[in-house]
Amino acid sequence: MAAGEPRDLGSYYFRFLPQRTFQCLSTQETTSRLRQWSMLGRVAAQAFGFDQTFQAYRKDDFVMAFFKDPNVIPNLKLLSDSSGQWITLGSEVKKIEATNVPCTQLSMSFFHRLYDENIVRDDGHIIKCLDSFCDPFPISDELRKQHRARHTASLRPADNHLPQAAHKSGSLTTSHTSSLRAPRGSTRGDQPQVLLVEDSEKYEIFSQADREEFLFCLFKHLCLGGALCQYEDVLNPYLETTKLIYKDLVSVRKNPQTKKIQITSSIFKVTAYDSAGMCYPSTKSHEQTFSYFLVDPIRRHVHVLYHCYGVGEMS
């Protein structure tokens, strides 16, 4: 039987958790940034609970059970390709793909190499380059050249660590946040080369394993944005928003033996198919259309981060 096809789905049952809100997507500053990046109104986070022990080796069964559950079907949000309005899944899922996404990063120092390689200046400004094009993204700076390489820091923060003492399992928390103060530049149609151009001379500053990390993926999605994205001249807005979303969605705990913080979430990039083909996260495939499932096996919660590429809300 092919991976992802339904078989014995076990006894997973799910419940929608509308009371679990995600402040990372609703603050005034974040909504302003998402509007500028043409993602506002096209990105969403939802939470669901489940009642059985999660076993990573049964991830395909888990995800298929999720799409079959009567509490998920009327509540899982996606954008209609025809109307552009939010709808719920209306077709029967026949097959799923759930790709493991590594999530090991606990520090924003992951991005310091962008300074060392002269992709970002010490004042946080992204270094420009000659205009080029990597379909469908314009490239006018060194960061987007590497957008297959990814992540940056804008003005090195005094405190680089994402989580601090967390005595219980839960979303990433810190007792105080990094200063991360860099002037916000004017916006334009720029795209960092670090993220997109595989033959860029600086592409290899991020290894393939680095690029697969959820932290890198999240940052890259924000940098590329939606169809009418107005790009930043400085990294601070990208870095701050990446950190906020990462901390809100990813769960951590303090190891009782070592006293060190460890990530407990298992993360999958998910695609679902009905009898006609791909139906979730959209019927159309695009690098910027995605759904990540972040499974907290201790609290038995699933966080779903969703985005569908297109023109975001402009007012």
Steps between C-alpha positions, in 0.01 A plus 500: 500500500636842405608734777221735598213284378233418759524175689443441871483855631512388861293681759605863455217742570534876470329808637514859378650750747360841399601649836869451412589822325835590347611847599794476261265561206266754657711778650477838334864494392477148357181570305660813356799297384287219358299760307821643354619150406165419331426219747231659718172313473673204337689360799341333801583287802260257666521254789351156544526249783524122477440222748763231442876477537674635191750265343724660240538182297122504447491857371321403177222329697481800732466752216248287309291461816515878542351562154232235555392624843147651520626773735772603255307500171265793587772704674825467305541823301634540148461760226281431198692515172194636322353755743803581715278460807568286805322165481525160668610174343209382288639186340594158628874458539630185333875539550740717697866593495664599828865601469712524813633852564796515742461738793810522716591869513481680834697813413475778247879491472421257218490809278822674603687355204311745279706778653823308471439439128410863420138429418374731775684811624570553868221758511249236385462613138492232233771548236364569152601336174421532131137424422416152376204264507437153642149411393275627649719708731702813416851509646664831590707414807747244630257334741254383238783366290529245776136446567574137464751562772313724732473676836641812630541716799462872491720676749641229718274465803639522850308183590498254213317213665143431403385311810611560856404309811187303425401276786204349319428385151357784297563756233843659486526768765760750611525708812599792282538553128800603299536868423530439124487868417577592144345784303220393274591585144278596214348211311552401140486197272826348625565131566806373689724279292595280796155349480448436130812465286658158544808588295564813709856502632365537854221245479703242689524707818187305593526124458215290368426392858486867607253578223267220608468637854156636587656826619658552158182398314291742702739788443518429129121495463478842665777644284338383176147599604197515274429607144537876563768483769678826582840383621697645788834679474599381848475161669350598832131464399560155350703381795263628767193352331673165446591487867149588617334231287763239584461556874121494483473178298793284615479323837790455741572363845788492743669160518470390865842331493713748304291810582543607138220621276396251233249522218215251531308579181501268199442696179367384164434680175166361388324453167167322452336353189143414409375298201572794265854574623651741749237666719698635799655746569378595150423340166794698357858433600724796586812539711318757714187289550554275800359335810720396792369273775683552832419211733553540874501139628493604867204740495346303209446807289545556126577851377425555132681785324346570159567741215369518144695708250313789344415867549457579868274757661614853426295696752 
